[in-house]
Structures are given as C-alpha cells and as structure tokens.
Amino acid sequence: MSRLSERPPGAAVGDPLAHESAALHVTGHALYTDDLVQRTPRVLHAHPVSSPHAHARVTGLRVAPAYDVDGVVRVLTVEDVPGVNDAGVKHDEPLFPSEVMFVGHAVCWVLGETLEAARLGAAAVEVDYEPLPSLVGLREAIAAGSFQGGQPTVERGDVETGIAAAAHVFSGVTEMAGQEHFYLETHCSLALLDEAGQVFVQSSTQHPTETQEIVAHVLGLPSHAVTVQCLRMGGGFGGKEMQPHGFAAVAALGATLTGRPVRLRLTRQQDMTMTGKRHGFHAEWRVGFDDEGRLLALDATLTSDGGWSLDLSEPVLARALCHVDNAYWIPHVRVNGRVAQTHKTSQTAFRGFGGPQGMLVVEDVLGRCAPLLGIDPVELRRRNFYEDGQDTPYGQPVRHASRLATAWDQLLASAEVEQRRAEVAAFNASHPHARRGLAVTPVKFGISFNFTAFNQAGALVHVYKDGSVLINHGGTEMGQGLHTKMLQVAATALGVPLERLRLAPTRTDKVPNTSATAASSGADLNGGAVKAACEQILARLEEVRAGRELTWDDLVREAYFGRVQLWAAGFYRTEGLHWDSTVMRGHPFKYFAYGVAATEVEVDGFTGGYRTRRVDIVHDVGDSLSPLVDLGQIEGGFVQGAGWLTLEDLRWDESGTPSRGRLTTQSASTYKLPSFSEMPEDFRVSLLERAHEDGAVYGSKAVGEPPLMLAFSVREALREAAAAFGPTGVSVDLASPATPEAVFWAVQQARSGGEEPVEGSPGVEPEQPDADRPLLHPRSEQHAGRGA
C-alpha cells in the first residue's frame, strides 16, 4: 500500500458526513457570486447586443443611440480592448466579433446604472449585418466538409483482417444529441478595481486560473495584476470550465474603463442561447463478431458538433475515441475522429467530457446486434468484458479489470436480475398494450485529464496559534462536495477534529497555476496537495513533540514559541501518466472507475410513454472519502445521464427562414429536464466493497463523471421493451434522446418486424451506397438499423 493511499485508524475520511454547506444551502444563507452585488456599492450592470443571425458580417455599428437612454454609462466595443480581443485559449473566439457565428453572439456590451437601463441601451444600439451562408445541423456540416481542429485516430491491430475473419458483420449509424447544462446559477461575474488599478474578479468559474489568464490578456496585464475568486457555484457540470472567461473579461474591461464595479449575469434564456452544451455526435460504424458473439473488430468514424469555435472540442473528441471500447476487449480497432464546425454555440465540456458519447457507440452496437446474433444482451456484454492483462486500443493496461466482473456478479445477485427478467417476460406475455424491459450495462471510465500537464494541484494550509486550521486549495466547489472531502482529508492528515478546520474560498492569489475542477479529478489532485501540506506541518510538529504527550493546542503553542513554521504549501502531481496525442498512444489515465447498473422500465404501446420502475447500481469509488457525498454523486450522475439519453432534446431552427440557427428550446418550458416524475420508483445504490485504490489519496476513487454512464441501462431497457412489441429477435433502432415520441417509433418499427424503417418516423432514411467505404463481408452482410 502506498503512503498516499494508506489510511490511519480513526480517520475522518470514510465518515458519512453531510455536505459542509448543506445548512447554508437549504436556509438560503450560502453566498453566490451575484449575491455579492448587494454588498458592493455603485455597481454597473452589463447587457449584450446579440446577433439575430446564425452567420453574418458586421458592416456597421452605431452605439450613439444607446447613450440617449437614461442610465446608460458606457458601451464596450472592440476599440476599448487594450490587450488581445480574444476570450478563448485557441485564439479563435473574438470577444467583440466582426463576424457573428451563431444566433445570440454578442457584438458589444452596454453598461447601465440598472439592468433595465442596460437592456434598453442594448436595444437602442444599431447594427448592420451582411448575412452569410450558415451550417446548423451536424449532418449538414459533414456533407459540406466543414471541420475544424485535428482529426485523430485510435488504432490497434488490422480492422480489415478482423472484419474478414468475422462470422457476423453489421454496420450502422449512431447519432446522439447534445445536452444543456442547466446549472441553477447562470453565468455571473463581478469585477472591481483597487486603488492601484489591480483587477479583482468574483466569478462562477470551474477554472479560476484560466479565467485569470484570459482577463489579463484582454486587459493587456500580467497575471499578477488580476485576482479571480470563486466562492462557490450553483452547479457547473463542465459548462463553467471554459465559458466563464469571456464574461469575466467583459466585466473586468468595464470596471477598468469606468472605475466602477461591473456585474454581468446572464438570464436563463441568455445563458441557454449564448453558452455551449454537450457535443452532439454522429458515428458511422462497422463491427465484426465471431460465432460466440465475441467482438473481433470495430471500425468507426466519430464526428462531434463543435459549434462555431474549438473551445474544448479536441480533448472532448480524444476522450470519446479513448472510451469507444467502454468495458469490452476488441482485438482490432480503428476509430477516426473529427470536429464539425457549425453556426451554433461553441460546444464545451460536460460531465463525462466525450466519454459518454464514445461509450454510447459500443453500447448501441451491442444493443442493436444482440437480437441479430440471437444472444441475450446481458450475456453478450458479459462475454466481451476485459480481463486482467489486456490493454486498451490506445495501449494502457486495464488494471483491476476483474473488479468489473465482481461488480457485475454482485449486481446480478442483489438485483435478482434472472428472477425479474422472468417476471418481465410473464408480464409482456399477458399485457398486449404495455411492455417491460430490464437491461444491465457496465461502465469503465478513465480518471485523469487527458492533457497530462493539467494533472497537478496545489494547496495552502495554515495552522494558527490557537490550534485552528485554515485550508485553501485550487479546486472549486459547485455542489459536488469537494470542500467536504478536503476537510476530511486535512482532518485525517493532521489528526485533529473537523470542527477545528475551516476552508477558504478558491483564489488565484492563494494557490496559483491550478487546473480546472473537472475530469473527476478534483479530490484526487487537491486531496493529494492538501495531504502533502498537512504532512509538512505535521513533520515539523513531531520534532517539537519529541515523543512527549502533548495536546494539539499545547503542541501548536510550543511550536510557535519555538519559531517553527506552522503553514505549508502542498503540491501534488499524478505519477505514471504519459500521452502522445500525435499517435493517440500512451497511459493517459491513473486508473479506471467501474460501475454496473440494472434498470427496469415499462412502455405504453399507444403513446411511447414510459416509467422507470427500478434501478439497481453497484459502483466502484475505491475506499470512499465521504460516502454520503459519493452516494449523492452516483444518484445525481445517473439521473443527469438519464435526462441526456431520454428527455433533453435540444432543437435548433434548421429552416431557411430568418430565424434559422435560433435555439428553439431556450427555456425550462421547452427544454425537458428530469424531475421527481422521472425518478426511479425504486432506486438502490451500493458501493463496491474491498475496492481500495493504491496510489490515490486514502485509497479513494473519483466519482463525479463515471456514474452518468450508468444511465445507458435506461436506454437499453427502453430498447428491449420496445422490441418486445415485435417478434422474437427483432432489432430496433432507438433515437437518442429516447423521448416518448422516439420510443413510439421504435415500438412501431418492432411491430413491423424491424425489417424496414416505419413510414413517417422522424430521422429515418433509406440506406444509400457509399462508394468510398470498403464492402462489407459478403458472407454475412447485415445492417443494424438505419445507416449504411
């Protein structure tokens, strides 16, 4: 057992504690960025002047009419930028654009004494546009060859040889929609200047260091002249990893030019219209199986919808390619990736960061092919699991692969899957207008940033003369319980009660050069840094103790009078990582998190409406740092994943009308989120036991993202229930999201035997020959659903 993972007796980690801010949240006393406005005098409010076009050139901008509006103080335009007019890390996101790239793109910003004055001022600004051709749909962009960024490939073995040797070959297309983050707190920044002209920005950001860097280069300042603080976020889910930077820069620019604090907070409609979402994906694939149903070869091309700029689209795509295998050994693999450029919001990080999209491809393949192979889908999945000693397609050994089988077997027993599937079959036989389905799916998810340099963190721990302790680390709190875990880590490392510790807000002038709180790595990285700082202090205190029996307070007091340093800066870097993005090979992940879920649903044959009857989960979090927090993350991640796969249907206007490119689902009234009515009627979550992870802080594992993919079981259960309306062995194609409408068309397809697309069903097209694609194996050419 490593020193990092060794857990002392009586440790605070492992205790099922409530979230450290739970009482503040439920009583309304928790402060968020916008709450600080009431505590800040003379604040100006910012409002955007937004483009009505999906793609257009700005040919004229007249701001003078805005100044005729009472209360308007300043209009910010490109001429006001003292530094670099760019809000992105790829230098492809002008803060004030001369060419608008999506409906809602801000041309300039108006500052007013009140938000209403700023809004009226923005409405008064006159902008001339020259409309340009636009690409809105992902298929449109693919057909037009509109791509951006790199086009990587993950490859192992010889796909053509594997396909030729396969007894069964199938091909198809899998498409999946994006997802709106819909955090409760929209994007918000509050910027002000001190007497020396230094900039202080309060921001709802997952990446304070990068927000600091973007603000600095927009203002033409060094980073030390800009401080960014994040008190807490009302949700982030990846949507506040890259996207807050431009908003913070606008607020900081306004504060610099006016000398007054500037607040920028988006309304819900603005947030949905102006900010990025989960990437939608289009995947075209061929797959080969042997006679036993074992995967032999997978050839796929994944295209993500990146929107108008790159943002994080390249690393999202890379993680998707690295997760196409999910939990399954595939000897021959070739997965090509590319990012489409469309005239929509710049799509960005979202919980899972491309992993869910990649994993959905292979789960869709198995779900569609199992009936055609005549193999039960539960057995087909289990038969293809990784085994110890096997490597991923990008060359990383799958450590602890047997844990997946352990979790699988534990779930099958605890959820009584065999018995309940018999009950499902009996129900289906006796109910002509309703069908049930019960599906089991696995998760294998790599933990670490796939950009190696981000796998580092810092912390600052102060012990005061009275024995109280203050902790500051580089991670941000967005409700996920990171601060709770860090308090438990520090209390364990120092051996002091939790009530003696306090955690300070995240600030760039306390812990510099930090990475985003993302990639499920917040506890691993910051926990390692906090532990390192505490151990430095403890080592000094042990020299003072010199074997004597002293209370903590007496020990600290004696150390102070002995002029012993009582604070320390901790640092942690994840060891053992290496990654060559030019060949997509290496060891990008510290470890894999595993999980298994079983979901039972019931579908109404008249409407496609459905309900989730029961969900059972066994999930691997190592030795949990904070079990209540982890259980909450598993439940929340599962429900958010189910929302993405079944409910949340982003729609853009793809017509040729003037409203082309407009997001039509831009509010809670038109964008369906999971609520109590979509929660499983019976929800059972267990943590995998005896799952210590050597080399991670106190033997724990990450929990933020992996549970989201457990929701694949919901989609597969819906597929099975829909297929049960048809003859035995029918394979149905199920859209994603599997809305009641989509389920209805799947039911209709099953009733027709699954042989032909159902006339009138949306998104179903006849197969077309593709001259550029190699012919399928002539002995067993079959097609699983739509696509060629």
Salt bridges, closest charged atoms under 4 A:
ASP34 OD1 - ARG263 NE 2.78
ASP34 OD2 - ARG265 NE 3.06
ASP80 OD1 - ARG74 NH2 2.95
GLU99 OE2 - HIS55 NE2 2.55
GLU113 OE1 - ARG260 NH2 2.77
GLU116 OE2 - ARG119 NH2 2.67
GLU126 OE1 - ARG62 NE 2.83
ASP128 OD2 - ARG62 NH1 2.83
GLU130 OE1 - ARG57 NH1 3.02
GLU140 OE2 - ARG660 NH2 3.05
GLU160 OE2 - ARG286 NH2 2.85
GLU160 OE2 - ARG334 NH2 2.92
GLU175 OE1 - ARG139 NH2 2.69
GLU175 OE1 - ARG786 NH1 3.16
GLU180 OE1 - LYS277 NZ 2.64
GLU185 OE1 - LYS240 NZ 3.14
GLU210 OE2 - HIS207 NE2 3.84
GLU210 OE1 - HIS245 NE2 2.96
GLU284 OE2 - ARG773 NH2 1.70
ASP291 OD1 - HIS168 NE2 3.15
ASP299 OD2 - ARG286 NH2 2.82
ASP299 OD2 - ARG334 NH2 2.87
ASP305 OD2 - LYS344 NZ 2.53
GLU314 OE1 - LYS90 NZ 2.91
ASP325 OD2 - LYS444 NZ 3.40
GLU363 OE1 - ARG381 NE 2.65
ASP364 OD2 - ARG368 NH1 2.60
ASP364 OD1 - ARG715 NH1 3.02
ASP364 OD1 - ARG719 NH2 2.63
ASP376 OD2 - ARG421 NH1 2.68
GLU379 OE2 - ARG383 NE 2.96
GLU477 OE2 - HIS19 NE2 3.05
ASP509 OD2 - ARG507 NH2 2.72
ASP509 OD1 - LYS510 NZ 3.54
GLU535 OE1 - ARG3 NH2 3.27
GLU535 OE2 - LYS531 NZ 2.53
GLU542 OE2 - ARG545 NE 3.32
ASP553 OD1 - ARG500 NH2 3.05
ASP554 OD1 - ARG557 NH1 2.90
GLU558 OE2 - ARG548 NH2 2.41
GLU575 OE2 - ARG573 NE 3.37
GLU600 OE1 - ARG420 NH2 2.85
GLU600 OE2 - ARG613 NE 2.89
GLU602 OE1 - ARG436 NE 2.83
GLU602 OE1 - ARG611 NH2 3.17
ASP616 OD1 - ARG420 NH1 3.44
ASP616 OD1 - ARG614 NE 2.75
ASP620 OD2 - ARG403 NH1 3.92
ASP620 OD2 - LYS701 NZ 2.43
ASP623 OD2 - HIS692 ND1 2.79
ASP630 OD1 - LYS485 NZ 2.68
ASP649 OD2 - ARG651 NH2 2.80
GLU678 OE2 - LYS672 NZ 3.73
GLU681 OE2 - ARG611 NH1 2.57
ASP682 OD2 - ARG684 NH2 2.75
GLU689 OE1 - ARG690 NH1 3.68
GLU693 OE2 - ARG399 NH1 2.59
GLU693 OE1 - HIS400 ND1 3.64
GLU693 OE1 - ARG403 NH1 3.65
GLU693 OE1 - LYS701 NZ 3.72
GLU716 OE1 - ARG381 NH2 3.37
GLU716 OE2 - ARG715 NH1 3.81
GLU716 OE2 - ARG719 NH2 2.98
GLU720 OE1 - ARG421 NH2 3.63
ASP733 OD1 - ARG368 NH1 3.70
ASP733 OD2 - ARG786 NE 2.81
GLU765 OE2 - ARG139 NH1 3.05
GLU767 OE1 - HIS783 NE2 3.46
GLU781 OE2 - HIS783 NE2 3.34
